[in-house]
Amino acid sequence: MHEDLHKKGFAVIEKVYDNGEVTALINAIDTVDTSNPTFRKTNDLFAIRQFFNEIPGIRPLIFTDKLKDAIRNLFGEDYFVVKSIYFDKPEQSNWFVAWHQDLTISVNKKIELAGYTSWTIKHNQFAVQPPVGILENNFTVRIHLDDTDENNGALKVIQGSHQNGIRRLEDENISSQNQHVCRVGAGGIMIMRPLLFHASNRTTNNKRRRVIHIEFSKAKLPAQINWSEVN
């Protein structure tokens, strides 16, 4: 796993959650009130932003001993949650995501700071592109609640593309042999670096794809701002 994360920018660990634990996660999500503005509902996608804030009781179901051991063994003790989202891609979704790097972090307010650029705001949440050193050290855990492959939106990645800093898409050879589909079974996780180029296709097999996306950092931000979700 260490070698995969360093060289490829991602790793897949299967069966981090058993069937009962996956069912418990799904049941907790299905009982939540979806009327808040942090929820996005369309024919192609259902998303819950600030996931841990909206469903605070789900944390013990997420942070099992297996997940905590994986994070500790790969990254040590210094990382904390800075962003959480739940994605539900329905069985007949036409939603797809083009090739990109994850270049922004979510913070509590907008203020002019050296090295922090490309400010945006969406649903009362500020996002900003921080210095590249922060992005290079962050990581994301994607918990899969359904079997996922290229037919229902598994992430495609360009292996090793995280090693080149912030890049333009046209500088990457998308058709190269380094392109890889990250198939993950229900209960498995994918861990990735945010600077890894990734994308996902439309659903073609009428199967659902539910993923809990959690971003981690150990960076201390300037005193004038803070992470929008600190857990």
N, C-alpha and C positions, 0 to 999 in steps of 0.2 A: 504493500500500500504506500509506504514512504516513497519508493522508487517511482511508482505510477504517478503520484501527485507531483513529484519533482520534475520528471521527464515529460509526462503526458498532460499534466494539469488536471487530472480527474482520477477517481477510483470508484469502483462499485463493490459494495459489500452486501451479499444476499442474506436473507433470513435474520435480520437484526430484530425484527418483530415477528412473533408467531401469529397464527390465524386468530386466536382469541384477542391478542393485543391490537391487531389491525381492526377487528370488529369493534372493539371498545373505542378506538379513535374515530371510526366512522360514526358510531352512535352519538358520541359527544358532539361532533360537528353537526349532525343532522338535527339536533335539538335546539340549536342556537337561533336567536331572533335575528332575521336578516334585513331588518328595516333600516339599520344605521347606514350613514353615508360611506362607511369604510367597506361596504359590500357592493360588489359589481355583479349585476345579473343581466346576461344577454342570452340569445339562443345558442351562441357559440362558447360561452364561458361563464362560470360562476367563480368569483374570487372574493376572498376575505383578506383585506389589508389589516395590518396591525393585529395579526391573528392571535397572539398571546394576550393582548389587551382585551380582545373581544371574547375569548374563551379562556379565561385565566385558569380554570380548573383542569385544563388539558395538559398542563406542564408535567405533572407526574406520569401521565400516560406516554408522553413524548420522551422524557429523559429517563429511560430505563437504564439499568446497569450496563446492558450491552452497548447502548448508544454512548453513554458517558465513558465507558472504557475505550471505545473506538476513538472518540475525540481526544481523550487524555493520551492515548498511545501515539496518536499521530501529531498532536499539536501542543501537548502539555496542559498546564492548568490556567494559563493567563487569559484565555479567550472568553468572551461573553456575547450574548445574543444582542444584535443591533437592529435586526429587521426580520419580520416573519409574515408570510403570505400563504394562503391556501388557494390552490388552483383546482377547479373541477372542469375538465374538458368533456362535454357530453358525447354520447355515442355517435351522433351525426354532425359533429362540429366541423365547420369549414375554417376555423381559426388556425392560423399558423404564425410562426415567429421567424423572421428573417435573420440571417447571420448577423451577430453583434457580440460585443463585449459588454459586461456589466460595469459601467463607468461611474455610476453615482452612488452616493450613500444618502440615507434619510436622516435629517436633522430637525431640531425643534424650532429654528427660526432662520431668517435670512439676514445676513450681515456681510459687508464687504471685508474679505480677508485675503491676504496674499496667498496665492496657490490654490484658491477655491473658486471654481469657475462654473459656467453653464448652469446657473440656478434655474429651477423650475418649481412650481407648486401644483399639486394635484390632490384634491379632496382634503385640503387643509394640512397637507404634509409636504414639507420642503425637501427638495433633493438637490444635491450639488456634486460636482466632480471634484474630489479631493486630490491632494498630491499623490502621484503614482505609487509612492512607497506604501501608502495605506492600502491601496487596492492590491498590491503585490502580496501583502501579508494576510489579507482577509481570506476567508473561505466560506463556502455555502454547502449546507447539507440538504438534500432533497429526499424526503421520505415518501416512498411510493405505496399507495394504498390499493393499487390495481397492477396486474401484470401489464408491462408497458414495453412495446417494441416500436419499430418504424411505422407500423400501421395505425397506431393510435397516439402518436405524438411524443415518442421517446426523443430525448435530446440527441442531435447530431453535433459532434464536436470536431474541431481541427486539432489533432493531437500536437501538443508542444507549442501551440500558438500563444500561450500565456507567458512565454519566456521572452517575448519581444517588446514588452511594454505596451503602450497605447498605440494601436496601429489603425490604418485605414483599411477598409474591407478590400479595396482593389489591390492592396499590397499582398494579400493572402491568396494562395492557390487553392481555391475551394474544391477543385476537382482532383486534388492530389491524393495520393495513397494514404495520407495522414488523416483523412476524414473517417470518422468512426461513429456508429450508432450505439448509444448507451442503453442496451436492453436491461431492464431491471424488473425482477419479480415482485409481486405484492409482499410487503414486509421488508423489502430490501432498501438500501439507501445508495444514493450517488453523492459523492463529495467532489466539489470542483472549485477551482480558482476563478475569481470573477473576470480576469483578463483572458480566459480561454474563449476563443470564438465558438459560439454555439447557436443552434437554430432548432426548429421543430416543424414537422410537416402537418398537413391536415389529417384528420381521422378518415380512414378508408375501410376499417373492419367492423364498424358499429360497436366498438368496445370503449367503455368509459376510461378516462385517465384522471385520477385524483392524486395530487402531490402536495405535501407540506414543505414549503421552501423556507429555510432558516439561514440567515446570514450571521456570521461571527466575526468579531474583530478583537484585537487587543490594543488598538490605537487610542491614545489620549488626544482628544480634539482640543483646539484652542479654547481658552477660558470663556470666550464670548458665545460659544454654541455648545450643544450637546446632542448626542444621538437621540432620535425621536422615540426609539424604543430601547430602553436599557433594562435588560433582564439578567 
